[in-house]
Amino acid sequence: MNMNINISNLKTHFLKKNKKKDKNLEKKLKTKIVNYCFYSINEAKICNIVKKIPYYSNYYSILEDYDFINISTIEEKVQNIDKNNKYLLFTYKTNSFSFDDFLYDFTKPKDLIFHVILSFSYLLQSLILLENQNLVFFQLSPENIVFIENCREKPILQNFQLSLQVSKLNEEYIKNIIKKTTDYSLKPLEVHVLFYLIENNIDTISYSFIEEIVEVFIKNQPNLSFFSQNYKDNYKKSCIDSLKIYINKPKREIIMDILNNYDKWDIYSISVLYLHVFASISKVFSLKQTFINKIIIELAKNIHPDPSKRDTLSELSEKYNHLLNCDWTFTDSLDIQKMENLWENDKS
């Protein structure tokens, strides 16, 4: 059943308390009907926790209001509604433009580098604030990062339906999350193992299983193209070595051990995403001798397949801020003409 039903054409009275006085309200809010289930409850509880963060709306686009809705009161015909189920009406505030639009819109290399650096720092802080509330975002992707028009260096995280409450993180909880997760492009190797164990109902893992999952994982790592063949070979070996400890162990034991690494999942995701951005910039503008290259080295450490080898979010933030105390004058002489080539591979 589709639990995210578009109800943008429903009558404005479904905006409830917020509808009065503000003529522009319909442009600022969007609503959807969701099935009352694990996922809607998870999102609602997480958003309530996020609201404890001071000035949370500067960092996150979250569920602002929700309430049970009587389906029988809806006059319009709505698809896939089962009147025997319970439903909630979710209300969100909307934001302006996407992460890709943010990147593609710059015409000067200096402006791009400046805003990418600030966006990374701001996003890192957003993840740290969630971590302080015992939350793991777990959904980092370009689709879940948006920007407000008049504050272009400050990314806002959205979509908390499959984020994690650490206090509830057990085998059954992660099974529910994994079953709905469709994008694994920024997920670390150990989360891929979780997927295979849970989705295929495998009791344990063998060496041949490890080789198979590592092959798939490596194949879907575009960032490795920025590095030498020797680095790629060593990375593959590290992937296999990091999983050997699970050979012939019971499924439940493997899952619980992987769950202990929850605090290294967001650091992996942000490192993968911005490693691609910074490495693309460095490759096009030949920035190997600059602090951009030093940032790339730090981010590369955090895509290590062994979670114990990754930084914490706070450690990366401290290192990153230290790297920014450097000579920026090289950005004044970058070739503007090369901007056309920067995102060619990404757009194709």
N, C-alpha and C positions, 0 to 999 in steps of 0.2 A: 504493500500500500504506500502510495506517495504521501508522506507526512508533511511535506513543504508545499502546500497548495497556494498558488498565487491568487490572492483575493484583492488585487489592487483596484478592481472595479466595484467592489462592494460599497454599500452606502457609507457615508462618512460617520454615521452614528456609531460604527464599530471602533472609532477612535476614542470612544468613551470620554473620560474626564478632560482630556487634552484638547477637545475639539472647539471649545468656545473662545471667542475673541481674536484668535490668531488667524488672519486670513491666509497666511502663507503656510499654514500647518501641513497641508497635504503634500507640499513640496519637501518638507523636512522629515516627515515620518513615513515609514513603510510598515505594513502589517502582514502577517501571515497566520494561517491556522495550522497548528501542529497537533499531532496525535499525543495524547497524554501517555508518555512511556518513559523508558530509561533515559532516552536522549534528550527529550524536552526537560525532564526533571534535572538531568545533569547540567544542561545549559543554564537553566534558571538558578540553580544553586551556585554555580560558578560565578555567574554575573552578580549575584547578591554579594559574594565575597569580594569581587573586583570593586564594587561600589565602596568598599572600606578604604580603598587606596585614595589618598588625597588627590583631588583634581584628576580623577580617573579618566574623564572624558578627553583629556589632553593626550592620552595614550591608547585608549581602546574605544572601539565602537561596539557596544554591547546591547543586550536586551534591556530596554528601559522600563518596560511594563508588561505584565501578563495577567491573564485572568481566564477562568473557565468560560466557555462559550456554549450556549444552547444552539446546537446545529439546526434544530427545527425552526428557529426564528429567522433563519436566513432565507430570504425570498428568492434570491438568484440561484440558478442551478450551478452547483459546485461539483466537480468531478471527484470520484473516488472517496466519497464520504460514507462511512459506515455509522449509521445512527445508533448502533449499539456500543460504540466506543466513546470515550471521553476526549474532548478537544480543548485546547488552549488557544487564545488569541495572543500572539506575540507582537509587540510594537518596538520598532527600532528607529533610531535616528540615522539618516543617510549621510554619506560622505562623497567627496567630489570625484577623484580620479585614481586610476590604478597605478601599481608599481611600475608596470611596463611604460605607461604614459609618462610617469615621472622620469624614467631613464631616457626615453626617446625624445623628449621635448627639448633637451638642452642643445644649443648650437655651438657653444664655446667649451673647449676641454676644461678650462679652469673652473668654470661654473659647475660643470658636471662633477669634477673631482671634489670640489668644495661641498656640494650638496650630498654626494654619496657618503663622504666622510661623516658629515653631520647626521645623516639618516641612520647610518650604522650605529653610531654612538647612542642616538636616541632610542633606537630599537633594542639595543642591548640593555639599556636602562629599563625599558618596558618589561623585558623578560625577567630582569632581576626583581622588579617590584612584584611580579606574579610569583616568583620563587619565594619571596618573603612572606607571601600569603599561602604558601604550601600548594601552589598550583603549577602545573606544567602546561604550557600552551599547546605543544604537540602538533599544531596545525600550521606551522610556518610555511608559507608558500607565497609566491607573487600575488596569487588570487586573494589571499587573506591580509594583504597589506594595502592600505589606501591612504590618500593624502588629502588634506584640506587645501583649497585653492590659495588662500592667503598665507599659508605656512608650509611651504613646499619641502623643507628639509626634515619635517617631523612626521614620520610614518605612524599610522594608527592601525592597531591589530583588530581584526574582526573575525567572527565565526568561532564561538567557543563551545559548540555542540559536542565536539569530540576532544576537548581539552580534558586534563586529568586533575582530579582532586586527590592529592597524595594520601590523605587520611583514609580514602576508600580503595586505594590501589591494591587489589588482590587479583587472583586468577580469574574469577568470574567477571570482575569489573573490566579488566583488560580484554577479555574475550568479547564483550559487548562493543568496546571501542574498535578493536581490530576488525570486527565483522562489518562495520560501517565505513572504515577507512579505505579510500580508493587511491589516494595519491601517496606513493612511497618514495618519490624522487628526492626528498630532503630528509628521509629517515635513515638512521644509522643501521649498520649491519645487524646488530642484535635485535632490532625491531623487525627486520625482515625475517629473522629466525622465528620470532614470535608468530608472525603471519603464517609461515609454513607449518609450524606446529599446530596452530589453532585451526586454520582453514582446512588442512589435510588430515587432521586428527591423527597425527603421527605420535607414536608412543615414545620414541627416542630418536637420536640422530646417529648416523654412521659417517665414516670418513668420505664415502662416495657422495653422501648427502651434502656434506660440507663443501666438497669440490663443486657440486652442482649449484648450490646456492651462491657461492662466491663468484662463479662464472657469470651468473645472472646479475649479481650486484655490481661487479666490475664493468660489465657491458653497459650498464646504465649510469656510469659515472663520467659525465662529460668533462668534469674538471681535470681528470687525469690526462687529458690531451695537452694540457699546459706544461706537463712535466716530461722528463726524459724516460726512455724505455727502462733504464735501470731503476728509477723511482717506481714505475708501474709494477715491475717485477717484484720489488721489495714490498710494495703495498699489497699485492696479491698474497704474498707469503704471510704477511702480517694478518691478513684476513683469515687465512686458514689456521694459523697458529692460535688466534684469539678464540676460535671455536672448538679446538681440539679438546678442551677441558669438558665439553659436553658429550663426548662420544660415549654412547651406551648408558648415559644417565637417564633416570626416569623423567618423563615429560614435565611433571609438576615441579620437580627440582630445578629443571632448566628454566622454566617460566619464572619461578620465584627468584632465581639468581639474576635473571635479566631485569626483572622489575626493580631490583636493588640499584640499578644504574639510571633510574628515571631522571636524576638531576644532571645527566650528561646528554640528554636528548635534544634539548633546545639549543645547547651550545654547538652541537653537531650541525643542526639545521641552519642556524644563522651563519656558521662558518662556511658551509657548502654554498649557500646563496651568495654571500658577499665575496667568497673566493672567486667565484665565476665572474662577478662584476669587476673586482679589482684586477684579476688576471687578464681579463679582456682589455681593460684600459691600459694595463702595463704592456701587453703585447702590441697593441696598435701604436702606442706612443713611445715605445722603447724606454721604459722607466725602470730598468733593472738596477740602476745605481741610486735610486731614490727611496724615500721612506715607504712608498707604495709597495716596493718589493719586500720590505721588512714586514709590512702588514700581511702580505701574501704568505710569508713563511710562518707567521703565527697562526693564521687561519688554517694552513695546511696541517699543522700539528693537531688541530682539533677535529679533523676528519679521520683521525686514527681509528681503525676498527676496534681497538681495545679501549673501552670507555675510561679505564683508569689512567690512560695516557693523555686524556683531554683535560683542558683547563676547566675550572668552574666559570660560571658567567662573570663573577666578580673578579676573578684572576685575569680573565681576558680583558675586561673593562680597564683594569689598572694598567695592563701592558699597552693597550691601545692608546690610552690617554698619554702615556709616556712617549709613545712613538710620534705623537702629533707635535711634540716640542722639537721642531726641526726646521730646516731651511725649505721654504715653500717657493722660492723664486723660480724654480724650474717650470712652474705652471704658467708663467708669463710668456714663455716662448714655444708653447706647444702648437703644432700645426692644425689649424681649424679645418683644413680640407680633409683631414683624416677622420673627422667625425662621421662622415658618410659611411665609412667602412666598419665602424665600431660594432654595430649590432646586426650586421649583415647575416651572419650565421644563425643568430637567434630568431630573426624574422623569417628565414627561409623554411 
